């Protein structure tokens, strides 16, 4: 009986640790995503006339 309680507590602890790690990873991921969106917006501001270099920079930013 004690062994089953120990296993259940260990499983619960693992779930809590994994959930906390996932939440922390999501926060840092969202910061990276915000930075990528800002870089993409800077590189791909639509203009009436764009040079080939500006278009290529936009393509590269879009692929990343």
C-alpha positions in Angstrom: 0.0 0.0 0.0 2.8 2.4 0.8 4.6 1.6 -2.4 1.6 2.6 -4.5 1.3 5.9 -2.6 5.0 6.5 -3.2 4.7 5.8 -6.9 1.6 8.1 -7.2 3.5 10.9 -5.4 6.5 10.5 -7.6 4.3 10.6 -10.8 2.5 13.7 -9.5 5.9 15.4 -8.8 7.2 14.6 -12.3 4.0 16.0 -13.9 4.4 19.2 -11.9 8.0 19.6 -12.8 7.3 19.0 -16.5 4.5 21.5 -16.5 6.6 24.1 -14.9 9.4 23.5 -17.4 7.0 23.7 -20.3 5.6 27.0 -19.0 9.1 28.5 -18.6 10.0 27.4 -22.1 6.9 29.0 -23.6 7.8 32.4 -22.0 11.3 32.4 -23.6 9.9 31.2 -26.9 7.3 34.0 -27.0 10.2 36.5 -26.5 12.0 35.0 -29.5 8.9 35.1 -31.6 8.3 38.7 -30.7 11.8 39.6 -31.8 11.3 37.7 -35.1 8.1 39.5 -35.8 9.8 42.9 -35.2 12.7 41.9 -37.5 10.2 40.8 -40.2 8.2 44.0 -39.9 11.4 46.1 -40.3 12.6 44.1 -43.3 9.2 43.8 -45.0 7.6 47.3 -44.8 5.7 47.5 -48.1 6.6 50.4 -50.3 5.4 51.4 -53.7 8.9 50.8 -55.1 11.2 48.3 -53.6 14.7 47.4 -54.7 15.8 43.9 -55.4 17.9 43.9 -52.3 14.9 45.0 -50.1 12.8 42.2 -51.6 15.5 39.6 -51.1 15.9 40.8 -47.4 12.2 40.4 -47.0 12.3 36.8 -48.4 15.1 35.9 -46.1 13.3 37.3 -43.1 10.1 35.4 -44.1 12.0 32.1 -44.4 13.3 32.4 -40.8 
